[in-house]
């Protein structure tokens, strides 16, 4: 067997790396939350405007939403990665 020892410096460096990665993940999570909140606001605004223009929009939207929700399968969605979106 190999007799490998981990020095306190190695442990400290690993701890720092984990802390930095944790901070990055937290920042990403906050950015995604902000993006989702922005999309929610935009959707609410669009729905409100469409409801003003088309009085029966709300009922048509609910019907279309239910139909789409019944057909929706997120595993089949064509989701592009950031690299794929940048390339196109």
SEVO-49587 format. One record per residue: residue number from 1; residue in three letters; x, y, z of N, C-alpha, C, O, CB in turn. Coordinates in pm, whole numbers. Last residue first. Glycine has a CB too. Layout:
BEGIN
NODE	pos	code	npx	npy	npz	capx	capy	capz	cpx	cpy	cpz	opx	opy	opz	cbpx	cbpy	cbpz
NODE	NUM	Ala	X	Y	Z	X	Y	Z	X	Y	Z	X	Y	Z	X	Y	Z
...
end
This chain:
BEGIN
NODE	pos	code	npx	npy	npz	capx	capy	capz	cpx	cpy	cpz	opx	opy	opz	cbpx	cbpy	cbpz
NODE	88	Unk	-2467	2948	-3239	-2573	2965	-3340	-2608	3109	-3367	-2695	3138	-3450	-2697	2894	-3298
NODE	87	Unk	-2281	2960	-3039	-2236	2919	-3173	-2341	2945	-3279	-2308	2962	-3397	-2200	2772	-3173
NODE	86	Unk	-2429	3025	-2816	-2330	3121	-2864	-2286	3088	-3007	-2258	3178	-3085	-2208	3123	-2771
NODE	85	Unk	-2575	2789	-2781	-2646	2914	-2811	-2551	3017	-2869	-2588	3090	-2961	-2714	2969	-2685
NODE	84	Unk	-2368	2611	-2722	-2448	2589	-2842	-2524	2716	-2882	-2536	2748	-3000	-2547	2474	-2820
NODE	83	Unk	-2275	2717	-2479	-2185	2711	-2595	-2265	2697	-2724	-2235	2762	-2823	-2086	2593	-2581
NODE	82	Unk	-2501	2677	-2317	-2452	2813	-2341	-2362	2817	-2464	-2372	2909	-2545	-2377	2866	-2218
NODE	81	Unk	-2708	2424	-2471	-2612	2471	-2373	-2570	2613	-2408	-2601	2663	-2516	-2489	2376	-2366
NODE	80	Unk	-3056	2397	-2538	-2919	2421	-2583	-2832	2466	-2468	-2878	2536	-2378	-2915	2525	-2695
NODE	79	Unk	-3301	2159	-2532	-3237	2264	-2453	-3092	2276	-2498	-3017	2179	-2495	-3247	2233	-2300
NODE	78	Unk	-3565	2046	-2651	-3435	2070	-2713	-3370	2188	-2641	-3383	2303	-2684	-3448	2097	-2867
NODE	77	Unk	-3749	1819	-2448	-3719	1954	-2493	-3578	1963	-2550	-3486	1896	-2504	-3734	2053	-2378
NODE	76	Unk	-3787	1580	-2333	-3780	1579	-2478	-3741	1716	-2533	-3705	1729	-2649	-3915	1536	-2538
NODE	75	Unk	-3814	1627	-2068	-3704	1542	-2108	-3685	1540	-2259	-3578	1503	-2308	-3727	1401	-2058
NODE	74	Unk	-4049	1774	-2037	-3921	1844	-2031	-3802	1760	-2075	-3699	1814	-2114	-3897	1894	-1893
NODE	73	Unk	-4327	1763	-2210	-4234	1664	-2155	-4096	1728	-2154	-4031	1736	-2258	-4235	1530	-2239
NODE	72	Unk	-4662	1861	-2250	-4525	1901	-2217	-4446	1786	-2155	-4492	1720	-2062	-4526	2019	-2121
NODE	71	Unk	-4929	1811	-2277	-4836	1757	-2378	-4691	1774	-2341	-4604	1706	-2398	-4861	1822	-2510
NODE	70	Unk	-5042	1946	-2065	-5069	1802	-2078	-4975	1736	-2178	-4945	1617	-2165	-5213	1780	-2120
NODE	69	Unk	-4962	2203	-2122	-4912	2139	-2001	-4932	1988	-2007	-4849	1912	-1958	-4981	2196	-1877
NODE	68	Unk	-5116	2258	-2347	-4970	2248	-2359	-4910	2176	-2239	-4818	2097	-2253	-4907	2388	-2374
NODE	67	Unk	-5372	2266	-2232	-5342	2173	-2342	-5192	2151	-2353	-5146	2037	-2368	-5398	2227	-2475
NODE	66	Unk	-5339	2473	-2044	-5372	2338	-2000	-5340	2233	-2107	-5288	2126	-2076	-5520	2330	-1962
NODE	65	Unk	-5287	2687	-2222	-5190	2649	-2120	-5214	2506	-2073	-5120	2427	-2063	-5196	2746	-2002
NODE	64	Unk	-5523	2708	-2365	-5400	2672	-2435	-5293	2624	-2337	-5219	2531	-2367	-5347	2792	-2516
NODE	63	Unk	-5694	2785	-2150	-5721	2665	-2229	-5593	2617	-2298	-5559	2498	-2292	-5833	2692	-2333
NODE	62	Unk	-5573	3023	-2066	-5589	2911	-1972	-5611	2780	-2047	-5554	2677	-2011	-5705	2938	-1877
NODE	61	Unk	-5597	3177	-2301	-5466	3143	-2248	-5475	3023	-2155	-5393	2931	-2164	-5405	3263	-2174
NODE	60	Unk	-5872	3208	-2323	-5798	3138	-2428	-5661	3093	-2378	-5615	2983	-2411	-5783	3227	-2553
NODE	59	Unk	-5919	3357	-2090	-5979	3224	-2104	-5908	3143	-2213	-5888	3023	-2197	-6128	3236	-2136
NODE	58	Unk	-5762	3588	-2146	-5741	3509	-2024	-5798	3369	-2039	-5732	3271	-2004	-5806	3579	-1903
NODE	57	Unk	-5866	3697	-2390	-5732	3639	-2383	-5715	3547	-2263	-5660	3438	-2277	-5628	3749	-2377
NODE	56	Unk	-6094	3831	-2443	-6108	3689	-2409	-5972	3618	-2397	-5965	3496	-2395	-6193	3619	-2514
NODE	55	Unk	-6005	4092	-2509	-6082	4068	-2387	-6094	3920	-2347	-6104	3889	-2228	-6219	4125	-2404
NODE	54	Unk	-5711	4194	-2614	-5804	4085	-2647	-5881	4047	-2520	-5827	3978	-2433	-5728	3960	-2705
NODE	53	Unk	-5589	4411	-2486	-5612	4414	-2631	-5718	4313	-2672	-5805	4342	-2754	-5482	4388	-2707
NODE	52	Unk	-5575	4333	-2220	-5637	4461	-2254	-5675	4466	-2402	-5780	4518	-2438	-5541	4577	-2220
NODE	51	Unk	-5439	4094	-2240	-5575	4092	-2185	-5648	4223	-2214	-5770	4223	-2232	-5570	4067	-2032
NODE	50	Unk	-5194	4184	-2328	-5276	4103	-2418	-5420	4096	-2370	-5513	4091	-2451	-5218	3962	-2431
NODE	49	Unk	-5109	4315	-2092	-5130	4389	-2216	-5219	4313	-2313	-5310	4370	-2372	-4996	4420	-2282
NODE	48	Unk	-5093	4094	-1913	-5179	4209	-1885	-5210	4290	-2010	-5325	4329	-2032	-5114	4299	-1781
NODE	47	Unk	-4905	3934	-2038	-5040	3883	-2020	-5138	3997	-1992	-5251	3996	-2040	-5044	3781	-1906
NODE	46	Unk	-4680	4105	-2021	-4735	4065	-2151	-4878	4016	-2139	-4964	4053	-2220	-4648	3956	-2213
NODE	45	Unk	-4648	4118	-1740	-4671	4239	-1818	-4735	4205	-1953	-4832	4268	-1993	-4540	4315	-1839
NODE	44	Unk	-4599	3850	-1680	-4713	3917	-1618	-4749	4042	-1698	-4867	4070	-1721	-4681	3954	-1471
NODE	43	Unk	-4362	3813	-1827	-4483	3736	-1860	-4608	3803	-1802	-4711	3810	-1869	-4471	3592	-1807
NODE	42	Unk	-4188	3990	-1692	-4217	4010	-1834	-4345	3936	-1875	-4428	3990	-1948	-4100	3962	-1921
NODE	41	Unk	-4185	3869	-1438	-4233	4006	-1455	-4272	4034	-1599	-4375	4095	-1626	-4126	4105	-1409
NODE	40	Unk	-4070	3622	-1503	-4204	3628	-1443	-4265	3766	-1461	-4383	3779	-1495	-4196	3592	-1292
NODE	39	Unk	-3818	3706	-1596	-3911	3639	-1687	-4055	3643	-1633	-4149	3664	-1709	-3868	3494	-1711
NODE	38	Unk	-3715	3806	-1354	-3731	3894	-1470	-3831	3835	-1569	-3918	3905	-1620	-3594	3918	-1539
NODE	37	Unk	-3704	3570	-1203	-3789	3681	-1159	-3817	3778	-1273	-3928	3827	-1288	-3724	3754	-1041
NODE	36	Unk	-3512	3434	-1353	-3647	3379	-1343	-3743	3488	-1300	-3853	3499	-1354	-3651	3260	-1243
NODE	35	Unk	-3291	3601	-1307	-3341	3580	-1444	-3483	3526	-1443	-3565	3569	-1524	-3249	3484	-1519
NODE	34	Unk	-3264	3574	-1031	-3292	3706	-1087	-3347	3694	-1229	-3439	3767	-1267	-3165	3794	-1087
NODE	33	Unk	-3198	3303	-1021	-3320	3350	-956	-3360	3486	-1011	-3478	3511	-1036	-3299	3358	-804
NODE	32	Unk	-2953	3307	-1154	-3065	3232	-1213	-3197	3279	-1153	-3297	3292	-1224	-3047	3080	-1191
NODE	31	Unk	-2805	3459	-968	-2824	3508	-1105	-2942	3438	-1171	-3023	3503	-1238	-2696	3487	-1188
NODE	30	Unk	-2811	3286	-747	-2874	3418	-737	-2900	3479	-876	-3002	3543	-899	-2787	3513	-653
NODE	29	Unk	-2663	3073	-853	-2801	3052	-809	-2876	3185	-801	-2991	3195	-844	-2805	2981	-672
NODE	28	Unk	-2417	3197	-892	-2491	3144	-1007	-2638	3126	-972	-2727	3160	-1050	-2431	3009	-1054
NODE	27	Unk	-2349	3248	-623	-2366	3359	-718	-2447	3315	-840	-2535	3388	-886	-2229	3414	-762
NODE	26	Unk	-2328	2983	-531	-2428	3073	-473	-2455	3192	-565	-2570	3232	-582	-2381	3122	-335
NODE	25	Unk	-2112	2896	-681	-2242	2830	-697	-2353	2920	-643	-2459	2931	-704	-2245	2694	-625
NODE	24	Unk	-1914	3063	-577	-1949	3070	-719	-2087	3008	-744	-2168	3062	-820	-1843	2998	-804
NODE	23	Unk	-1908	2974	-310	-1945	3113	-339	-1987	3128	-486	-2084	3198	-516	-1829	3208	-308
NODE	22	Unk	-1816	2713	-352	-1946	2737	-289	-1997	2878	-317	-2116	2898	-344	-1937	2714	-139
NODE	21	Unk	-1562	2765	-452	-1662	2700	-538	-1802	2719	-483	-1897	2739	-559	-1630	2551	-553
NODE	20	Unk	-1449	2877	-221	-1460	2957	-343	-1564	2898	-437	-1646	2970	-494	-1323	2965	-415
NODE	19	Unk	-1462	2655	-46	-1530	2781	-13	-1552	2866	-137	-1660	2921	-156	-1449	2859	91
NODE	18	Unk	-1298	2474	-180	-1440	2441	-160	-1519	2568	-128	-1630	2585	-177	-1456	2337	-46
NODE	17	Unk	-1055	2610	-160	-1111	2581	-292	-1260	2550	-280	-1340	2596	-362	-1037	2463	-357
NODE	16	Unk	-1018	2608	118	-1033	2736	47	-1099	2714	-90	-1186	2790	-130	-897	2805	29
NODE	15	Unk	-987	2331	158	-1095	2404	224	-1123	2536	152	-1238	2570	128	-1060	2431	373
NODE	14	Unk	-754	2285	13	-879	2221	-28	-1000	2292	31	-1102	2310	-35	-880	2073	13
NODE	13	Unk	-575	2434	169	-598	2470	28	-728	2409	-24	-803	2474	-97	-480	2424	-58
NODE	12	Unk	-589	2292	412	-627	2433	407	-658	2477	263	-756	2548	239	-515	2522	467
NODE	11	Unk	-489	2047	330	-626	2054	382	-676	2198	374	-789	2224	335	-632	2002	528
NODE	10	Unk	-228	2124	265	-316	2066	163	-462	2077	205	-548	2112	124	-278	1920	137
NODE	9	Unk	-139	2206	516	-145	2303	407	-237	2253	296	-315	2331	240	-5	2330	351
NODE	8	Unk	-134	1969	661	-232	2072	697	-248	2179	588	-356	2235	571	-192	2137	828
NODE	7	Unk	-93	1696	426	-41	1800	515	-151	1899	550	-250	1911	477	79	1873	451
NODE	6	Unk	-149	1362	416	-204	1492	376	-157	1595	477	-179	1581	597	-360	1488	367
NODE	5	Unk	37	1090	296	-3	1176	407	-51	1309	351	1	1360	252	113	1197	507
NODE	4	Unk	38	755	195	31	897	158	-23	976	276	-116	934	345	-57	919	33
NODE	3	Unk	173	479	127	155	553	252	157	702	217	262	765	210	268	517	357
NODE	2	Unk	33	228	-63	103	355	-61	72	427	68	-43	433	112	64	442	-183
NODE	1	Unk	82	-119	0	0	0	0	86	125	0	197	128	55	-93	0	119
end
